[in-house]
Amino acid sequence: MIVIADSSALVALSICECLPMLDVLFTEVKVPQEVYDEVCIAGKPESQVLSAYLQGKIYKTDAGVFIEKADGLGKGELAAISLYKQLSADLLLIDDARARKVAYLNNLEVMGSLGVLLLAKQKGLIKVIKPCINRLRSSDIFISESLLEKILAIANESFV
């Protein structure tokens, strides 16, 4: 299974110390150069970890790939969707709500970082996701409390 990852999901999974799970869950993880450039800026949170993890996973995108309703997306999001289409990938890892909407409109299969955590728990790679959610809560990443409650309920873990 070929998975294309965007910045938002990569940063969230890095904060959770769960990047290596991607290589266990999926056959190939790839990112466009634009996403690598976004997450590996010196001094940016998680940049060193992401730079090391993404070695050998960086691909150039074809600028000619058409993306329907792409107005308002950032370079990395556009490149991730473009690379998905270019490589006929199986899954796009992305957390940004607007980018997810565009991905759905373009008939892409989408999963967010919280979906990866749930899948990792289902596959027995982690026993609980609550510690990961607590790391995300204490970071600069915004995830609504209602979504976090829903994810914990799906994982059969308590919110408290």
C-alpha positions, -999 to +999 in steps of 0.1 A: +000+000+000+014+033-011+007+062+014+014+098+007+018+119+038+012+156+043+029+179+069+000+180+094-002+143+099+036+138+100+041+165+126+013+150+148+027+115+145+061+128+153+049+145+184+033+111+194+066+094+187+047+072+163+064+078+129+080+043+128+046+028+129+039+041+095+065+018+080+049-012+098+013-003+089+020+006+052+042-008+025+056+025+012+054+060+028+062+089+004+062+126+007+065+153-020+095+176-018+073+205-008+061+187+023+097+178+033+106+214+029+078+225+051+085+202+080+123+203+079+129+240+085+156+243+111+142+252+145+107+241+136+091+217+161+099+180+152+121+191+122+151+170+132+131+138+138+111+143+106+143+150+085+158+118+096+126+098+092+118+111+057+152+102+041+146+081+011+108+089+011+109+122-008+095+124-044+092+151-070+056+160-081+043+165-116+030+201-117+006+191-145-017+170-123-052+185-121-068+189-087-104+198-085-115+227-062-079+233-049-083+270-041-069+280-007-046+250-002-010+254+007+019+242-014+025+210+007-012+200+006-014+206-031+018+186-037+006+157-015-027+155-034-008+158-067+017+130-057-012+108-047-027+111-081+006+109-099+015+076-082-020+062-080-014+059-043-038+041-019-040+065+009-034+102+018-024+110+054-036+145+061-052+163+090-061+197+077-099+199+073-100+220+041-074+198+025-093+167+035-124+181+019-105+187-014-091+152-012-126+137-008-138+158-038-110+143-058-119+108-048-088+102-027-088+078+002-079+098+033-068+091+069-057+115+096-031+110+123-058+099+148-069+073+123-033+060+122-033+057+160-065+038+159-052+015+132-020+009+152-040+000+182-062-024+162-030-040+148-015-044+183+014-019+177+003+002+207-018-009+236-034+025+243-037+058+224-045+080+253-008+089+260-005+100+223-036+121+226-022+137+258+010+146+239-010+162+211-031+181+237+001+196+252+014+206+218+006+235+195-016+212+173-053+220+176-077+190+177-112+196+190-120+180+223-151+164+208-130+147+182-105+135+209-135+122+229-148+103+199-114+088+191-110+076+227-145+061+227-138+042+194-106+030+211-125+019+242-105+042+263-118+067+288-115+105+283-108+112+320 
